[in-house]
């Protein structure tokens, strides 16, 4: 999972961004298939906005990592069998989902208050009709504290929405959105949110 500490957060992003398009079967499937940004040159303006590296590193290095780890495996599907197809499909799904607007529609915005987990999950289920995988950052000190960190939306091999917890014999994919973590500096990383603990959706500075 891609996670970070508060001091690494990108200061100019105030919306949910794309983390990746991940097939559920395999990682690092073809180390000889090197990432070439010139093949996705027409996508770069959108990628720089929608798919930035939220750490203090170049976005190109992030996209390269995602391609090598996930894209080379996703490319087993004909619809994703090139770098351009892979990144273009991820962007298409990201914009179609429009996660930021969905949360705002249901009154879920970054603030100093806590939200019931069911409110966040329910908003997503209401719009998309599926159960997402919602992950939080938990305090390294323990206790009843969790901050909203990452949301996965899942699709079947035809890119039809499906419950993330549903098992399938066919290849499935997850489109993953990331938000800034503005909570404690020391955190244990992302893990599935505890549905019984309220969720903090940190405000932007």
N, C-alpha and C positions, 0 to 999 in steps of 0.2 A: 504494500500500500504506500501511497505517496503522502507523507505527512511532514509537518514542519513545526518549528517553535515560533512564538509570537514575533520575535525580532526579525524573522525571515519573511514576514508577510509583505506582499506587494502593496505599496501605498496607494496605487491608482485604480484598483479593482474594487468595485462596490456591487458586484453581481456574482451569481454562480457561474463558475467556469467549467470547462470540459477537462476531465482527467484522462479518459481514454475509452476505447471500444475494445472490450476484452472477450475473446472466445473462452468458453469454459473448459476446453480440452487443449492442454499443452501450453508451453511457454518456450521461447527461444528456439523456434522450430527450424530456422535456417540461418546460421551465423554468416554464411557467405553472401546473403542477400543484403547488401549494404544500403543504408539510407542515403538518398540523394535528394536534397531539397530542391534542386532544379526541376525535378519531375512534378513538383506540386507548387510551382512558382505562382500560378494563378490563385491558389488557395491561401497564400501567405498573409494577405491583409486580414482575412477573416480569422485565420489561425492565431495571429498575433493578438487579436482581441478576445476570441472565444476560447483559445487553448493556450494561454500563456504559462510559462514556468513561474510559479509563485515564489520560488526561492530566488536567491541572488545568483542565478546562473542563466545562460542563454536559453531561450525557448527552443532553439534548434537542437540543443543537447537533450532536452526533454522529449521532443518528438522522435529523435533518433532512438532513445531508450524505449519509447512506446512501440515504435515500429519493430525493433529487434525482439522485444519481449512478447508482444501481442500481435502485431501486424503480420509477422511472418507466419504465424499460426492461423490467423484469420484468413490469410490469402489462400488457404485450402478451398475456401468457398469461391466459386466463380465470380460472384458479385463483388468480391474483395481481393481479387487476385493481382492487384498492382498497388503500388504505393498511392497513386492518385485515387483509385477506387476506395482504398481503405480510409484515407483521411477525409475524402469527400463524403463518404457515407457517415462517418462519425459526426461531421459537422452538420449534415442533413438531419440526423436524428436529434442532435443537440438543439438545433433551432426549432424543430418540430415539437419537442417536449416543452421548451421554454419554462424551465423549472422556476426561475425567479418570479415570473408572473403568476404562476400557480400558487406559490406560497403567499404572495402579496394579496391575491384574490381572496384568500381565506384568513386574512388578517395576521399572517405570520411574517413578521419583519424583524430585523436585527434590533434588539432593545435590551434593557437591563432586567426585563422580567423573564420568568421561566414559562415554558409551554408544556402542557401535558404531552407526552409522547404520542398518545392517541390522536391528538389534534393535528400533529404534523403528518403522521401516517395516514390519517383519515382524509386529509386534504388531497394527498397524492392518489389515494385509492379512488376518491370521488371523481377526479378528473380523468385519470388513466384507466381506471377499472382493474388495476392489478395491485399486488402487494410488493412494495419496493424493499430494498435492503438499506436500512438507515444506520449509519455508523456515527459514533460519537468519540470524542476525546475525553478520556477519564483522568482525573487528577492523580498524580503519582502518590499523593498523600492518602488516597482512598476516600471513603465517605460517599455521601449521596450527591455527587457532583458530576455532571456530564455536559459537554458542549457539542452542539451539532457540528459535524465535520464533513461527512461525505454521504452522498445518496446514490445508490445504484438502481437503475431502471433496466429491466431485463426483456429480451426479445428471443423469439425462436429463430430457427434458421431462415425463415422467410421475413424476418424483421417485423413480426406481429408481436405486440406486447404480451407478456406473460408474467405470472408471479415469479419472483426471484427464488422462492423456496421450492418451486415445482421442479421435479426431476424429469429429464428428458433423455431418450436414447440418442436423439439427434444433437448436432452442434447447437449451442445456444450462445447468446452474446449479452453482455452488459454494457450499457452506456453509463458512464460514471461522471457525476458532477461534483465539483469541489467548491467549498467556500472557505474564506479565511478563518482560521482559528484565532480568536482574540482572547482566549482564556488564560489559564495559568501557564507560565513559561515552561515549567517542567511537566510533561505529560507522557503517558505510557503509549501513545499512538492510537490509531483507530481500532475500534472493535464495535460489534453490534450494540446498539443502544439498549439499555435496560428499560423495558416498557413501563416499569413501575416507578422510575425515577424521572422527575421533571427535567426538561431539556433546556439548556441555556443557548440562545441564539445570539452570540455576542455582537454588540453594535460596532460599527466601523469607527475608527478614531476621527 
